Amino acid sequence: MSKTPDTPVAMEDRKVEDGRLYSPSAARNRAAIAEVFGRVLPARARVLEIGSGTGEHAVAVCQARPDIRWQPSDPDPVSRASQAGWARESGAAISAPLALDLLTGEAVSDLAPFDVLVCMNVIHIAPWAVAENLARLAAERLQPGGRVVLYGPYKEGDATAPSNLDFDASLKSRNPAWGVRDLDSVITLFAEAGFALAERVDMPANNLLLVLSSPETR
């Protein structure tokens, strides 16, 4: 993500209550996301999420999978406050959020190894360098056999959903460095970092959930 903005990057109006942000889109898709995560996450996985937003998805996944431990992060302090508020509902499952910014790469070298790297609805509202640093982080800090889980809209040539093309144009009008990413480019980027596409899941509103896996040994 880019350097911390004055206000959180959001494509929607969000309600705030006791410091917690409520996302309308998260309310619509968190059950579907939690269902897939519940199936694809390894037992007792240590998860690092980049760009955790409101923190609602982390809560939904940890409720579905109480065996995992989730580390949220975000460069935006308002979002981190929301994540901390939601984490209080999860007991010890969700850790205090970290102030990670993948555009600067700050603090990532000090992270302990983890089993799964999660990034949802981030790379289209950030420069491409964030996707590159995400792949680099996965290669450097994931345990052997680790997984990357990505969620969001993608372009697929002539098969691209019209709504994703419209969204792409809207994003680029706000910031030329943003945009719905080409699926093949994302898969190639992570393949170069040692992660192969293991599963593609069609999700609501023309989004995809991608599971990329690394070899058991490197």
C-alpha positions in Angstrom: 0.0 0.0 0.0 1.1 3.6 -0.4 2.2 5.8 2.4 -0.4 6.3 5.0 -3.1 8.6 3.6 -5.0 11.3 5.6 -8.1 9.1 5.5 -8.4 5.3 4.9 -8.6 4.2 1.2 -12.2 2.9 0.9 -14.6 2.4 -2.0 -17.6 2.7 0.2 -19.2 4.6 3.1 -18.4 2.9 6.5 -20.2 3.2 9.8 -18.0 3.7 12.9 -19.0 2.5 16.4 -16.6 2.4 19.3 -13.6 2.7 17.0 -14.7 -0.3 14.9 -15.4 0.2 11.2 -18.4 -1.6 9.6 -17.9 -2.3 5.9 -21.1 -3.0 3.8 -19.1 -5.1 1.3 -17.6 -7.2 4.2 -21.0 -7.8 5.5 -22.0 -9.2 2.1 -19.0 -11.4 1.5 -17.5 -12.4 4.8 -19.6 -15.6 5.1 -18.5 -16.8 1.7 -14.8 -15.8 2.4 -14.9 -17.5 5.8 -16.3 -20.7 4.2 -13.5 -21.0 1.7 -10.8 -20.0 4.2 -12.1 -22.6 6.6 -11.4 -25.2 4.0 -8.0 -24.1 2.5 -6.1 -23.0 5.7 -3.8 -25.7 7.2 -4.5 -26.8 10.8 -3.2 -24.4 13.4 -2.0 -22.0 10.7 -0.2 -18.8 11.6 -1.6 -16.2 9.2 -0.3 -12.8 8.3 -2.8 -10.5 6.6 -1.6 -7.5 4.6 -4.0 -4.6 4.4 -6.6 -5.9 6.9 -9.0 -3.0 6.4 -11.8 -3.0 9.0 -10.7 -6.3 10.5 -14.1 -7.9 10.0 -12.8 -10.7 7.7 -10.3 -11.8 10.2 -13.0 -12.2 12.8 -15.2 -14.2 10.5 -12.4 -16.5 9.5 -11.3 -17.1 13.1 -14.8 -17.8 14.2 -14.9 -20.5 11.4 -11.5 -21.8 12.3 -10.7 -21.2 16.0 -7.5 -23.3 15.7 -5.6 -20.6 13.7 -3.8 -17.5 14.8 -4.2 -14.3 12.8 -1.9 -11.3 12.5 -3.6 -8.3 11.0 -1.7 -5.3 9.6 -2.3 -2.0 7.8 -0.4 1.2 7.2 -3.5 3.3 8.2 -4.0 4.0 11.9 -7.8 4.3 11.7 -8.0 0.8 10.2 -5.6 -0.6 12.8 -7.8 0.8 15.5 -10.8 -0.9 14.0 -8.9 -4.2 13.7 -7.9 -3.9 17.4 -11.6 -3.3 18.3 -12.8 -6.3 16.3 -9.9 -8.5 17.7 -11.3 -8.1 21.2 -14.2 -10.3 20.1 -11.8 -13.1 19.1 -10.0 -13.7 22.4 -6.4 -14.6 21.7 -7.0 -15.7 18.0 -6.2 -12.2 16.5 -3.0 -10.4 17.5 -2.6 -6.6 17.9 -2.4 -5.1 14.3 1.0 -4.2 12.9 1.8 -1.0 11.0 3.2 -2.6 7.8 3.5 -0.7 4.6 4.5 -2.8 1.6 5.3 0.2 -0.5 8.1 1.1 1.8 8.9 -2.5 2.9 9.4 -1.2 6.5 9.5 -3.8 9.3 8.8 -6.8 7.2 12.3 -8.3 7.6 11.7 -8.5 11.4 8.6 -10.7 11.0 8.6 -14.2 12.4 8.0 -16.9 9.8 4.3 -17.7 9.1 2.3 -20.4 7.3 -0.1 -18.3 5.2 0.0 -14.9 3.7 -3.4 -13.3 3.1 -4.2 -10.2 1.1 -7.7 -9.1 0.2 -8.9 -6.2 -1.9 -5.5 -4.4 -1.8 -3.5 -4.8 -5.0 -6.0 -2.9 -7.1 -5.9 0.1 -4.8 -2.1 0.3 -4.6 0.8 0.7 -7.1 2.0 -2.5 -8.7 5.1 -2.3 -6.5 2.9 -3.5 -3.6 2.1 -6.7 -5.5 5.8 -7.2 -6.2 6.7 -6.7 -2.5 3.9 -9.0 -1.5 5.4 -11.8 -3.6 8.8 -11.0 -2.2 7.5 -11.1 1.4 5.9 -14.5 0.7 9.2 -15.9 -0.7 11.2 -14.6 2.3 9.0 -15.1 5.3 6.6 -18.0 4.5 7.5 -21.4 5.9 8.3 -24.2 3.4 5.0 -25.5 2.1 3.4 -22.1 2.9 0.4 -20.7 1.0 -0.7 -17.3 -0.3 -4.4 -16.4 -0.4 -5.5 -13.5 -2.6 -9.0 -12.1 -2.9 -10.4 -9.4 -5.2 -11.3 -8.5 -8.8 -9.2 -9.4 -11.8 -9.1 -8.9 -15.5 -9.0 -12.0 -17.8 -8.9 -10.6 -21.3 -12.1 -11.0 -23.3 -13.6 -13.0 -20.3 -13.4 -10.0 -18.0 -16.7 -9.1 -16.3 -18.0 -5.7 -17.5 -18.3 -4.6 -13.9 -14.6 -5.2 -13.4 -13.7 -3.2 -16.5 -15.9 -0.3 -15.2 -14.2 -0.6 -11.8 -10.8 -0.6 -13.4 -11.6 2.7 -15.2 -13.0 4.2 -12.0 -9.8 3.3 -10.1 -7.5 4.7 -12.7 -9.5 8.0 -12.8 -8.7 8.3 -9.0 -5.1 7.2 -9.3 -3.3 6.2 -12.5 -1.1 3.7 -10.5 -4.2 1.8 -9.4 -6.3 -0.6 -11.4 -7.9 -4.1 -11.5 -4.9 -6.4 -12.1 -4.5 -8.9 -14.9 -4.9 -12.4 -13.5 -2.1 -13.9 -15.6 0.3 -11.1 -14.5 -0.4 -11.8 -10.8 0.0 -15.6 -11.3 3.3 -15.1 -13.2 4.6 -12.7 -10.5 4.0 -15.3 -7.8 5.3 -18.1 -9.9 8.6 -16.2 -10.2 8.6 -16.1 -6.4 8.1 -19.9 -6.2 4.3 -20.1 -5.7 2.0 -22.0 -8.1 -1.7 -21.5 -8.5 -3.3 -24.4 -6.5 -6.9 -23.3 -6.6 -9.2 -20.7 -8.0 -12.6 -20.0 -6.5 -15.2 -17.9 -8.1 -16.7 -15.5 -5.4 -19.6 -13.1 -5.2 -19.6 -9.8 -7.2 -17.1 -11.1 -9.9 -14.3 -11.5 -7.4 -11.8 -14.4 -7.2 -10.1 -16.2 -4.4 -6.7 -17.6 -5.4 -4.7 -20.1 -3.4 -1.1 -20.3 -4.3 1.2 -22.8 -2.8 5.0 -23.3 -2.5 7.0 -26.5 -2.6 7.4 -28.4 0.7 11.1 -27.7 0.5 13.1 -25.0 -1.1 
